[in-house]
Amino acid sequence: MEDSVDRHLARWRGKAPFDERTEGIVTRMQALVKHLSHTKEAALREVGIQDYEFDTLHRLVARDGSATPSELAGDLLLSPAGMTGRLDTLERSGLVRRVRSAEDRRRVDVELTAKGKHLWTDAMSICAEVENGLVRTLTPADQVRLDGLLKQLLVWMESDR
């Protein structure tokens, strides 16, 4: 069974200084990531939100629907000014709301609205369907093995080496 990466490797054989096995693995991972990225883009278009909106909603859901602007800015690697602009847009769209803290009036919390949660859930459902379809092409044993191998690579990458 031949794929596009096999053809890529054949075109470059003897022309570039790379290990074919490494090139095959990395190029296949890149193709899969590109496929999943396109899937996410299509899902977001289908539900009518943009990537930055989804990412912010995603972080809010992970924080049980509420966070401070500075927590979100840290999660999203944004400046405070960038976060303020993003929250202004999300609030105007009705996806989040800013609420003054009852304990400290200087503190503002950002809360996910029902509309924001609904759009996030719709986008996640579409992405999950595609991702599950992709992974289901492997047997359960192969899924476990692939997950373990990818984890091994990620642990090495995240280590201090």
N, C-alpha and C positions, 0 to 999 in steps of 0.2 A: 504494500500500500504506500503510495507516494503522496507527499503533500508539497505545498509551495516552498517550504524550507528545504526540502530535498533538492528542488530545482534551483533554489538560491545557492545552495552549497555546490552543486554541479557547475554553475556558472562561474563561481569564484575559485574553484579547485585549482591550486597551483598559482593563483594570481595574487593572493593576499596572505600575509603572515598570521594565520589563526589556526587554532586547533578545531578541526571540523566538529567534534563532539560538543565542545564548549559553544561554538558558534550555533550549532543546531539547537541546543538547549536554550540559550539566551534568546535567539531569534524566535523560537516558538513561544517562550514566555512573553516576549514583546508583542507578538501577534495576538495572543490571548488577552493581554491587558488592553490592547487597542480595541479588540472586539467588545470587551466588557465596558470600556469607556463609551463606545458608540451606542451600546445598549442603554447605558445610563442617560446619555444625551437624548435618545429617542423617547425614553420613559418620561423624562422631565418635560420635553416638548408636548407629549401626549396629555400630561396633567396641567400644563400651563405655568410651570415655574422654571426659573433659571438655576444654573448650577450653584451660584453663590447663595441663592435663597435656600436651596435644598441642603447645602452644607451647614448653613446656620441652623435650620430646623433640625437637622440630624444631630447636631451638638446639643441642642435644647432637649430633644427626646432622650438622649443619653444621660442628661442631667435631670431626668424626671420632669421635664417641662418647664424648668425655671433655673435661671442663672443670672449672675451679675454681668453687666457689659464687659468688665475686665476679665472675668472668667471665660466668656465667649471669645474675646479678643485673643487671650492666651491659647485657647483651644484651636483657633483658626489662624494663628500667627499673623494677626492684624494689629495695626497701630490703633490707639484709642480713637483717633479721628476717623480712620477707616471703618471702625466698628460702629461709630455713631452714625455715619452716613448709611451704612448697611441697615442698621436698626430703624432709621428713619423710613427707608424704603419699605422694609418689611411691615412696619407699623401702618403705613399708609395703605398697604395692600390687605391689611387685616389678618396677617399671618402671625404676628406677635403683638404684645402690648407691654408697655412699661408701667410698672406699679411701684409706688413708693413703699419702702419697708415700714411696717408698723412699729418695729423696734427702734429704727434709726432713720429719721426723715431725710437724712443726707444720702441714704442708700436707695438705689433704684434697682429693682429686679426686672428681668425680661421674662415674660411668660408666653408660652406657646398657646395660641388660640385654638379653638375647635377646628376652624378652617385650616390653620397651619398644620395641625395634626392630621387632618383628613388628606390634604395634598401630599404630605410626607408619606403617609401610609399607602396611598395610591401608587406613588412613584416607587416605593420600596417593594410593593407587591409585583409590579411589572418587572423590576430588576431581578427579584428573587425567582420569578418564573423562568427567565432566561438563564440565570446562573444555575438553577437546579437542573434545567434541561441539559446544559453543557456538562455538568458534573455527572449526571446520570448515564452519560455515555460510557462511563467506567463502572466496573463491577464494584460492589461495596468494599471488597478487599483492596482493589486498586485505589479506591478513594482514600482509604486509610493510609496506604503506602505513600501516595502522592502527598497527602497532607503532612505526613511525617517528614518526607524529604524536603518539602518547601519550608517547613518549620526549621529543619536543620540548617538550611541556607540562611534563613532570616535570623536565627540566633547567632550565627557566625557574623553576619553583616552588622547586627546590633551590638556585638561585643566590642570591647576596647581593642581587641586583636593585639 
